[in-house]
Amino acid sequence: GMKSNGTKTYAKKKMDKNKNYFIELTARNLAAANRLNPPKSNYSVWIVVENGMTKNIGQLTIRNAKKATLKTTTPFNVKEIFITAEDQGNLNYPTGVEISRTTLEK
């Protein structure tokens, strides 16, 4: 097993019948944002799409420290997903510290 305490993220992508992409992101070992040093208010989730643009797809809700998930549907073919710790929500571009990044296949 892995000994690391680092955050691990996993993402799944599949196309639905409307040609949108269903994305499911799971992050493990994520501390509550308000316990970071310095404290932050939320974890924002970002996708990087084929043309290189970055888009905010929402915030991670942490119900327990072991696992946080986000599910969303997007018309964009997602190449990467990353998580940042932010002072506010609904940002148009990331301003905070990047916590984790994962690349999607295909």
Order of alpha helices (4+ residues) and beta strands (2+ residues): beta-beta-beta-beta-beta-beta-beta
